[in-house]
Amino acid sequence: MKLQNYAQGKWTAGSDEGQTLFNAITGDAIATASSKGLDFAEMMNYARKVGGPALRKMTFQERGRMLKALALHLQSKKEAFYKVSWATGATRSDSWVDIEGGIGNLFTYASLRRQFPDETFCYDGDAAKLSKGGTFIGHHICVPKEGVAIHINAFNFPVWGMLEKIAVNFLAGVPAIVKPATVTSFLTEAVVKEIVASGIVPEGALQLICGSANGILDHVISQDVVTFTGSASTGMMLKSHPRLIQEAVPFNMEADSLNCCVLGADATPGTAEFDIFIKEVQREMTTKAGQKCTAVRRIIVPENLVEDVQIALGKRLATTTIGDPNVEGVRMGALAGKSQLKEVAEKVMQLAKTQEIVFGDLEKFEVTGADKSKGAFMSPILFLNKDPFKNQDCHNIEAFGPVSTIMPYKTIGDAIELAKLGKGSLVCSIVTADDNIAREFVIGAACMHGRILVLNADCAKESTGHGSPMPLLTHGGPGRAGGGEEMGGKRGVFHYLQRTAIQGSPTTLTKIMGQYQYGGKYIEKDIHPFKRYFEELEIGETLITAKHTVHEADIVNFANVSGDNFYAHMDATSLDGTIFTGRVAHGYFILSKAAGLFVDAKKGPVLLNYGLDECRFVKPVYPGSTIGVRFTCKEKIDQEKKTPEDIAKGIVKWLVDVYDETGETVAIATILTMVKKRNQD
């Protein structure tokens, strides 16, 4: 069987035999992969000219809904992916991380649409006042790059590696060309076929190269983004490509690193934390047969607990049944292929020169349900390094399989220094019930790690574990780990956007951004805004309310209702040394009274108050002050109907500007209302 590439809207196999791919369990040839005949330059132009414009026409809300639809579709097809995944050597639980973990990223980024405006672009940060009178301001807008995201992925997660990246660039409005590692690309191909067949993603938004992509970087331009996941040596080679430098192309590198797990001195045998530590390390050594960029390679423990850890971990590793994942009871499958097995074995032999193997053997181990000589099977290998500050191979050589090293430390400072000897890691973890130990370690080690997990009995049950990057948090690390970051929730989307500073009058920036800017001109109507449907409301539409003079009775009554008897409101004799010159009205009274001034009580299109985004009380209000409200439509966000029977509606953000008799703002807030649409189709 020849794997197919998806290029320029067509499925096509390479024009030569290409590379033969093997079943990691049986050793049988299952496919060949080739990219011979593909025109990478044309693929990239196709993405830029077909996929890019289609995505950029969609708003963030529409792109988010697209991701949700795609996630639901792939979720319905997941069992087919599990069957294909078996040939990569993965167990069901390994495949769950890859397949459903990847789909979970789609769901997460679909939900993130709520943090973006209902526009094709977004804005970042707050407006900057650039003039005394407020007629000249600045802001940042972020528009999709008009290039293509080229994702060069590793062999260990052929589904997650693709989906966690395209979820981000799709939400940003940028198309992608995905290059999975060829050895496991048959699984990526199966998923892409479902994506293309679904018709959910616009044509040109996704292309696939199963064979070699050598030469693709020759065609990048400044608007493109390149991401790489894999070995540090390959990443460095790609990162130094002359075209990337010439065009100043962003290059995000996430490299395999020598991650560690640290046992706190308090976590002695018999404590919950000791058991958590042993379980976590064993899981990280055997999940995906240790083929994870986040796997624990260095096990850092107090010197008086080395023997306890060695015995407990050895016992747990001994219960790990290796073999065909389809056989009941098998807990660890094979490496992805014989070439990986050979490479890991070579690294084990290098490490064995300076440290001792205390568990496992490259030759002597049992395999269940499969032929050990044909599959890419390997025993977990546990080393002991008694002097890790002197014998530093364990800090420099990574065996990308079920291989790890125990090493002792005397003080928490030593543990921090050992962790840092990895020269930059994607993740480290510390297991301790002592929060003081946790604090000292985290602050000391953070500069050399992209993520730190602190485990104890309080969180272990619900923890996603040492090796699980989460979509809402950044994944990456300094130094050896590549110096990049991906995912990170909303933060990750900005990697695919161009941030541009814009300057002008508040009215002009309101028009450009589709978000009202303070100081911009008001649009006044004869009808109350709460009587207007979602489609009818205009950004900048403003209600200037009636006014109210604040009396001491208001303060007393509000205190009685709210129970807020703070001295500044109720005790004029206690104000010496404060900023107040007399009893001051409650800030929340001002906000509540503002609502009384701007709300239209009769039933209309407004369905409910959705919440409060931000609120500031900027000037004291004393009895005798007169307040009014400038109530302005700030932003509109469309909402999809969840069912055909659902009410068609949207969210409207309103700027509540409360001012006093001098015209100065005393309180300012953004409230949200859910507003019905006139058109219910």
N, C-alpha and C positions, 0 to 999 in steps of 0.2 A: 504494500500500500504506500502510495506517495502522499505525504502531507501537502496541503494546499496553502498557499499564501493568499491573503485578500488584499488586492491592490487595485486602485482606481476603479472600484466598484465591481470587480470581477474576482472569482476564485480561480487561481491558476497554480499548477505545480511547476517546480523548477524544470528547466530543459535538460538537466543531466541527472544522474542517479543520486548524487548528493551524499549526505551522511546517513548511515544506517543507525536506527534507534532500536534499543533492546528493552525487553521486559526485565525489570530489575529483579524480579522474583525467579523467573524460569530461565532467563538468559536468552530466550528466543527473540529473533529479529521480528519487529512488529511494524516498522515503517521506515521510509527514507524521507529525508527533508533536504530541499534545495531551494535556493533563491536565484539560481541561474536564469537570466533572462529578464529579471525585474529591473526597471529603470527607477532607481531611487530618487533621482532628481524630479522625475515626473510624478512619482508618488507624493513627494513633498509639495509640489505645485498643486496637485489635486487636492490635498488637504487644505492648503492655504486658500485656494480659489473656490472650492466646492464645500468642504466641511466647515471651514472657518466662518464664512458669511452666514451659513445656515444656523450655526450655533450663536453667532453674535446678534442675529435678529431676535433671538429668544431672550426674555427677561430672566433674571435670576430665579424668579418664582417658577417660570416655565421649565427652566433647566432642572430645577430641583424636583419638579413633578415628573420629569422625564427619568431622572435617576430612580425615583420611587417605583415607577412602572417597570423599569429594567430590573430592579432588585426583586420585585414580585414575580416577574417572568422567570428569572434565573432560579429563584427559590423553587418554583414549580418543576424545574428540570433537574434539580440537584442530584437525584438518584442516578441519573445517567452519567453525571460527572463522577460520582463515587466509583462507578464501575470502571471507568477509564483510569481513574487515579490509582487503582490497585497496581497497575503496571509500573508506576513510579516507585514502588516499594513501600508505599504508605499504608499504615493501618487506618481503620475507620476514624479513630480519634485524630490521627495526623491529618487526614483528608478534611475532617470537620474544620480544623483551624484554617486550612487552605481555601476550601470551597465556601463554607458558610461564613468564615471570617471575612473573606473578600466581599461576599454579598452584604454582610453587615456594614462594611464601609460604604457601600452604595446607599443603604438605608440612612446611615448617619449623615452623610453629606446631603441627602435629599432633605432631611430635617433642618439642616443648616440654612436652607433657603430663607427661613424666617428671620435670620439675622441680616438679610440683605434687602435693599429696596426693590420695588417692583419696576425695575429699570434694567436695561441691557448693560449698564455699568453700575458702579457703586461709589461711595465716598468714604473717606477715611479720616477719622479724628474730628475735631471741632473747628469751627471757623476761627480765623485769626483776625482780630481787629487791627487794621494797618493804618488807621487815621484817627485823629482826635474826635472828629465829629461822627465817625462810624459810617461815612459814605463810601469808604474804600476798604474792602476786606479781602481776605484770601482763604482758600480752602484747597483740599486735595481730592481729586477724582481719580478713580482707577478704572481703566478701560481694558478689555481683553487684548492681549497681544495678537497681532495679525499673522502669527506664524503657526508652527506645529510643535507639539510636545513629542519628543522622541524618547521612548522608554526602553532602556536596555536592561532587561531583568535577569535574575539569577535562576538556577535550575530548581532550587529547593521549594519555591512556592509559585508554581506556574499559573495559579488562579489568583490568589491573594496579591501576588506581586503586580499583576496587571490591574485588577479591580481597585486596589487601594490608590493607585496613581490616577487612572482615568476618571474615577469619581471626582477628583479634585479639579483636573483640567476641564472636564465637561461642565462642571458647575461654573467655572470661570469663563467658559465660552470659547475654549481652545480645542482644536482637534488633536488626535494622537495617532502616531505610528508605534505599534508595540512590537518589540523584538524580544521574545522570550528566549531563554537558553534552549538551544536546539534539542538537547538530550531529553527534556521533558515537554517539548513544545506540542506534542500530540494532545495533551490535556488542554493547553491554552487554545489550540485550534478548535477543540470540541466546544469550548465556551464561546469563542468568537462566532462560530457558526450559528449558535443560538441567538447571539446578540444581533447579528445581521439579519437572520430569518425573522426576528420579531418585528423589524421595521420601526422600533421605538427610537433608535438613535438616527439622526439625519445622515444621509449618504455623504461619505467623505470625512465623517467625524472620527472613524476608526478604521485603521488598516493594520494588517498583520504580516510579519515576516517570520516564517518558521526556520528558514535556512540562515546562512551567513548574512550579516548586514555590513560586512566589511566595505568601506567606502561611502557609507551613508553620510558620515560627518563632513565629507567634502562639499556637501551641498547646503549646509545650514546657513541661515542668515540671522541678523541681529534680533529679529522678532521671534525666533524659535527658542525652545527650552529643551535641554537634554538632561535626562536623569539616568543614573546608573546604579545598579545594585549588584554587588559581586565582590571579587577579591580586590584588595587594595592595589596590587600590582597592575591589574588590568585597568582599574579606575584611573590610576595615575597616568597610564599610557594614553587613555582616551582624553583625560582632562587637559593634557598638554598638546592636543591636536592643534596645528597652526590655524585652521579655519575657525575654531572656537575662539582663539585669542584675537584673530584679525577682526572678527565680527562682534566681539564682546558678547558671546552667547552665554547665558546663564547655564551652569553645569552643576547639577546636584548629585553628590556622590554619597552613597550609603554603603560602606564597606564592612566586610566581616571583621569582627574585633575580638579581642581576648577579654571577654566579659567575666566578671567575678561575682561570687556570692560570699558574703561575710557572715560569720557566726559571732554574735555578741558574747562577751565574756560571761554574761548572766545566764545565757541559754545552756545550762548544763543538762546532762542526761536526766530524764525524769520530768523535765519541764515541757510544756506544750511547744515552746519555741524550738527546742532541740529536735523534736519530732517533725515540726513543720520544715525545718532546715533540711533534714535528711530526705524528706519526701520531695521537696522542691528541687534539690540538686539531682536526685535520681530521675525525676520527670524531665528536667532540662537536658540530661545526658541521653535520654532514650527517645524522647519525642522526635519524630522525623529522623530517627537514628542519629540524633545529634547534628543534623544538617540544618542548623538555623543560625542566622547571623547574630542572633541574640543568645545563643546557648551559653551555659556556664562552662568556661574553660579553666577557671582558676577558683579553687575552693579555699578560702582564707579563714583559718580557725585559730582560736587561742591555743598556745603551745601545749597547755595541760589537757586539752581536749582532742588532740590529734588522734590518739589511739581509739578513743571512743567513736569519733566520727568515722575513722577508717573501718572499724568493725561494723558499725550500724549501716553505713552506706554499702559496704561490701555485701552484707546480708540482704539488703534490699535489691541491689543489682543482681544478686544470684537468683532472685525470683522472677527476673525478667525473661520471659520465654521469647526466643527469637525464631522467626520463620515466616511462613506464608500468612499474610494478614487475614485471609479467608478462613483459616483454621481457628476454631474456637480456642481461646486461651492465649493466643499469640499476642504479645504486647509490644514487640518491636519488629519492624519489617527490615527491608534491605536499604542500603545506600542506593542512590539514583542510578548507578551503573558501575561497571567494572573499572572504568577509568577513574571514577571517584574513589573506589575501594583501593586501587593501587596508590593513588596520591595520598590518601589518609594513612595507609600502612607505612609509606615512606616517611611521613612526618612523625609517626609513632616511633619509628626506629631512630630518628634524629633526637627526639625528646628522651629516649631511653639511654642516651649517652651521658646525660647529666642528672637523671633522676630514676627512681625505682618503680617498676610496675608492681602494684600491690593487689590488683584485681584484674582478671581478664587475660586473654591470650589471643594473638593474631591467628593461631592455627587450631588450638584445642577448644572448641565450643560446639554445642549442639544446635541443630536447626530442625524445627518442626514443620513437617508438611512440604518440604522443598529440598532440592539437591543443593547442598552447600557449595559444591564446586561450580555450579552453573549460575546461581544467583549472586548478587553483590552483598553478601551477608558479612557482618562483622560483630564480634563481641564488644560490649562496653569495656573500655580500658581506663583503669584508675591508677594514676601515678601518685607517688609521695615525693615531695621535694623538701628535704629537711633544712635547707639553707637557701631560701628563694632570693635573698639579697645578693648572694654570691653566684649561684647557679641560675642564670636568667634566661635560659632557653624557653622556659615556660611563659615568659613575658614577651617573647618574640616569635615563636613558632606556633602556628595554629593548625591542628589536625581537625579538619572540618567533618567530624563524625562524632561517635559516642565516646569522646575522649576528654578527660579532665584531670587536674592535678590538685592534690591537697597540699597546703603549705601553712606553716605556723606563723603566728605573730605574738609578740610580747605585750604590746600596748596598743590602744586604739589608734595612736599616732602611727605605729608601724603598719597597722592594717590599712590606714589611709595611703601610706607611701607605697605599699604593695599594690593596692588598687590602681594607683597612678602609674605604676611601672608598665601597665598595659599600653601606655602612650596614647590614650584616647579610646574610649569604648562607647558602644551604643547604649549599654545598660549595665548597672550593677545593682545588687540587692544586699540588704543587711537584715538579718533576722535577730530581733532583740525585743525584750519587753521593757527595757530601760530607755525611756525617751531622752534622757541626757546623753546616753551613748549614741542614740540615733541622731540627735542634733549635731553632736561633734563630728560624727562620720560624714553626714550629708554635707555640712558646710565645708568640711575639709576636702571632700572628694568630688564635689559637684563640678569643679572647673574642668575635669577630665572625663566627664560622663554626660551623655545626652539625656539619660533618664535614670532615676534612682528609685527603687522599690523598697519601702520599709515594711517588713512583715512582722506581725505578732499575732497572738491569739485573737485579738479584737477584730482583725480584718482578714485573716487567712481564709476563712470559709468563703467569703465573697470575692476575694482577690482574683484577678485574672492571671496572676502569676508573673514570674520574672521575665519570661520570654514573649510576652504578648504586648506589642505596641498597640496603643489605642487611638482610634481616629481623631479624637478631640485633643490629643496631646502630640507634641512633636516627636518624630522618629528620626534619629540621626545622632551624630556625636562628633566631638572634636578629634583632631589628630588622625591616628590610624583609622578611626571610624569614618573618615571621609570629610569631615568638616561641613557637612550639609544638614538639611532637615527636610522632612516631608510630612504630609498630613498636618496635624496641629490644628484641626478644626478650621475656623475662619482664617486663621493665620496662613495656613497652607494655600488657600485660594489666591492670596496676594502674590504668590510666586509666579502666577501666570497672568498677572495684570500689570499694566504700566501705570505707575502712580505719577500724576501730573499736577503740579501746583497751578491753580487758576486764581486770577486776581481781577477785581472789578467792583462794581456797585452791588449792594445786597440784592437789589431788584434784578439785575442782570444775572447774578449767580443763582438766584432762585429759579429763573427761567431755564438756565443751562442744566441745573442739577435736578430739577423736579422736586426740590425740597426747599421749603420757605427758609430764608435767611433773615435773622433778626435785623431790623432796620429797613427791610425792603418795603416797597409800596403795598398798601392794602387794597384789596378788591372788596368794596362794600356792595351788598345786595339789599333789595327791599324785603327779602324773605329770610327768616331765621335759618341759619345753616342746619339746624337739627330737623328742618322740614324738607331738606333736599336729599335726594338719593345719592348713593355712592358715585354713580357715573356723572352726576350733575355738579358735584363739588369741584371747585377749582383750587389749586395750590395758591395760597395767598389770600383766599377769601376770608374776610374778617368781620366779626361782630364787635362793635363798640357798645359795651353794656351800659345800663344805668349805673348809678353810683350809690355808695352806702357810707354813711359817717359812723365810725366806730365809737362806741360808748363803753364806759366801765361796766355797764350791765351786760354787754356782750361778753366781756372777759369773764365775769362771774358766772354767767349762765353756761358758757362753754366749759369752764372748770367743773361745774356741777355735773354736766352731761358726760364729759370725758374722764373725769377723775384726775385730770392733770392740774395739780396745785403747786407747780414749780414756783419757787419764791419770786422770780422775776415777774410773774403774772399776778401774784396775789399779795405780796408783802413789800410795800413801798419803803419800809424802814430797813430793808436788807440790801439795798442797792448800792451802798457805798463800795467803791472799789470795782464796780462793774462798768460796762460800757453804756448802761441804760440810765436815762435821766428821770424815769418814772415807770409806773407799771406798764408793761408792754403786752400787746395782744399776742395770743398763741399763734404760732406760724400755721398750725393746722386749722385754726379758726379762719385765718385769712384765706387759706385754700378752700375750706368748706364754704365760706361766704362767697368766694369767687364762683364756685359751682352754682350757688344759688342765683348768682347774677347772670351766668351765661346759659344755664339749662333752660330749655323749653319744656314745660311740664306735660304738654299734650302728647298723645301717642303719635308717632311718626316713624320715619325710616330708621332712626337710631334704635338698635335692639338692646344694647347693654353697654356699660362702662367696662372696658377690657383691661384697664390697669393704668399704672403710672410708671413712666420710663425714668423721669428725672425730676427733681424738685429742689429749689434753693430759696431760702429766705434771706434776702440780701440787704434789707433795710428795716429797722424797727418801726412798728406801727403803734402809735400811742392813742389813747382816747382823744377824740376830736379830729383825728385824721380822716380824710375821705378817700375811699378806694374805688377804683373801677377796673374793668378788665378789657384788654384787647385780646380777643379770642380768634385765633387764626388757624386755618387749615394748613398744616405743615407738610404732611406727606400722606400718600394713599398706597395701600398694599392690597392687591387683589387676593382673594381666597378661592380655592377650588371647592366645588360641591363634592362632599364625600359620598353622597348617594343622590339618585335622581330626585328624591323627595326633599333633599336638603334645601334650605333657603340660600339663594344666591346673594352673596354679601362680600364685604371687604373690611379691612381695618383702616381707620382714619386716625392719624396722629394730629393732635391739636396743640398749638403753642398757647399756653395760658400765661399772659403777661399782666400781672396785677400791679397797678401804679397808684400813686397817691396824688394829693391835690397839687403837688409841684410838678407832676408829670414823670417823676422818677419811678423806676421799677422797684417794688418792695418784695415781690415774690415772683418766681418764674418756674414753670413746670411744663412737662409734656404729658398729656393724657391720651389714652387710646379709647376709641369707641368702635363697636362693631355696627356697621351701617348696611342696611338692606339695599339691594339693587332694584331699580325699577323694572329692569328686564330680568325675569326669573327663568329664562330658557337656559 
